[in-house]
Amino acid sequence: MSRYKVYVIPAAWKEIKELPGRVRQRVRKAIEAFAEDPRPAKSKAIEVQGLIPEVRRLRLERWRIVYAITDADALVDVLAIRKRPPYDYGDLEALLKDYPSK
């Protein structure tokens, strides 16, 4: 398996810095692991119409790591770290606005 390059967008870095300490460490380890396996068994695909990257989320307790995978470039973009509830993926379109449409 080829190694993926993991990029955390600046807004997501800010969210990580504001997490409680023990959650922050778990989130950082999960993000680092995306380089070897961007589709861990506990991650789930999120359906997004008309976009090239595969969008997924990984659940860590009540927190969600929302990220996109572009296999052609071996790239994982971490888009957000959100608490659920109340997060309902309503801002997913805004998070993905920079990705090209098919």
N, C-alpha and C positions, 0 to 999 in steps of 0.2 A: 504494500500500500504506500502510495506517495504521501509525503508530508505536506500538509496545508499551511498556508501563511494565515495567521489570525490577526485581524485588525479590529480594534475596539474604537468605535467612533467617539469623539470627544464628549458628547452628551452622556454616553454610556459610562465613560470613565468617571464622570462627575457622579453618576448614580452609584457606582461601585464604592466610591470614597465615602458616600453617605450611609452605606449599609452598616448594620450592627456588626461588630468585630468577628464573631464566629461565622456569620453568614458571608461576610466579605471574603474570608479565607476559603470557604467552600466554593464560592462563585469564581474566585481567581483560579482555583485548581481545576474546576470544570472547564473554564475558558482555555486554560493551557492544554487540557486534554483534547480540545477540538483539533489541534494540529495533527494529532495521530488518528483520531476517529471523530469526524464531524457529525456522525450520526449514532451517538451512543444509544443503547437499547431503550433507555427511558425517555429519549427525546421523541417528539411528535411533530409531524409535518403540519403546517398551517396552510390552508388553501388560499392562494392569492391568484386571481385571474390575470392573465396577460403579462406576467413577469418572468424573466429568464431565471433569476436565482431561485433556488429552493429555499423556502422560508420555514424555519423550525423553531420550536421552543423546548427548553429543557426545564423541568420542574425541580426545584430544590426547596422542599418544605412548602411554604406559602409564596415563595419567590419564583419568578419565571425569567429565564434568560432567553431573549428573542434574538435570533440570528439568521443570517442568510448564507447559503453555500453556493459558490459558483465553481462547479467542477472543472470547467474548461481552463480556468486560471488557478485552480487549486487554492481558492481563497475562501476564508470564513470571515464575515463581517458581523461583529456583535453590535446589535442595534439598540438594545435596551435591557435593563434589569428592572422588573416591576413586581410589585406585591399584588397578589391575587387572593381573595378579593381586595379591593374593588376593581382592579385592572381587568378590562374586557376586550383587549386588542382593538379597541376603537380607533386608535391612532396609527394603526399598522400602515395604512396608505401614506400617511405623512412620513413615517419612518423610511418608507421605500421609495420616496419621490425621486431620488437620484439614480435609481436603477433604470436601465433602458427597457422599454417594452418590447415584446416579441413582435 
